[in-house]
Amino acid sequence: MDYTCRGPGGCEAPSSWSGGAPSRFVAGSDDTGDTLFELGSDPNEEHNVAATYPNVVKELKARVSAIENGNDFIAPCNVPDGSCSAEDPNAAAVFAANGNAWYPWAADPVSTVV
């Protein structure tokens, strides 16, 4: 979706936009397990093609594993059971309340407008 912006506060939604807020995410049965999407033809990630391309999934998992086992990998923090989840006891509850999708549940301690 392209927006036309002309300076601060001057963005206009495209003519195809119907207005209103997007609907809340609700996890479906194909939102579990492996997911793979063809973003060129499915930019909204509505059609999981992981079962159609198991070799691609296997290759991508191998790449992720190599990164995670590397010397410079830091485990994610902002997910339940992440590297800092013990510091935020609300993380799991907010994660579950938002369809098991990451959601910024903590206020940003540094809010600077540039």
N, C-alpha and C positions, 0 to 999 in steps of 0.2 A: 504494500500500500504506500503510495507516494504522497507526501505532503508538500505544499508550497509554503516556504517560509520567507518572510520579508522583515528581518530584524526581530528584536525581542518582542514576544507576544504576538507576532504577526503570522502565525502558521494557520493555514486553511486546510481542512480535511478534503479529500478528493470528493468529486461529485457522486461517486458510487457509495459513499458512506451513508448509512441509514440513520445514524445518530444513536444515542443511548450508550450504556456501558456494555462491555462484553459480558457474555454469560459466564457464570462460575464454572470452573473446571470440575467435571465429574468423571472419575476414573471408570473406564469400561473394562470388559473382560479381556480385551486385547491390549490393555495398558499394563499388563503384568509380564514378567519374564523379559526375554530379549526383545528389543525394539529396534527397527531399522526403517528409515523412511527415504523415499526418493524425493528430495527437496525440490528438484527442478519441476516435477509435475505435481507434487503434493506438499506445497510450502506450509500448509497448516498441520502437517503430520497427522493426517486422519486415517491413513491406510498403512498399517504395519506390514512390511514385506520381509520380516526376519525369517519366517518359515519358507519363503520362496528362495531366499539366498543364504542358506546356512553356511556356506564357505566364506562369504563376506563377513558374517557375524563371527565366525571362528577366527578369521584373520584380525578383525578389529579387537576382539578380546585378547588375542596374543599381544597386540601392540599396547593395549592398556596395561596388561600385566607387566610388560617390559618397562613401561614408564613407572608403574607403582613399585617395582623392584629396583629402580635406579637409585643412585646415591643422593639425588637432589629432590626426591619426591616428598611432599608434605601432605599428610592425609587431610581431606576436607574437614572444615570446622562447622559449617552451617547446616549440617544435616543430623538427624538423630543418630546417636552412636558415633558421631564424628569426633575428631581429635579434641574438640573443646565442648562437647555436648554436656559434660558434667557441670560446666560453668553456667549453663542456661537450662534450668529444669523445665521451662516452658516449651522448649524446642519440640519435643515429641508430640505434645498435645496440640500445638499449633500446626505442625506438619500433618497430623491426622485430620484436623478440622478443615484443612484445605485440600482434601482429596489426595493426600500423600504427595503433594507438590511442595517444593521449597517456597517459602513465603517469608518476607522480611518481618519477623515478629518482634524485633527489638528496635527501639528508637535509635537513630544514629547519634552517637554522643557528640559528633562534630558535624554541625550543619552550617556550612559556610557558603554563602551565595557569592559567586565571583562575577 
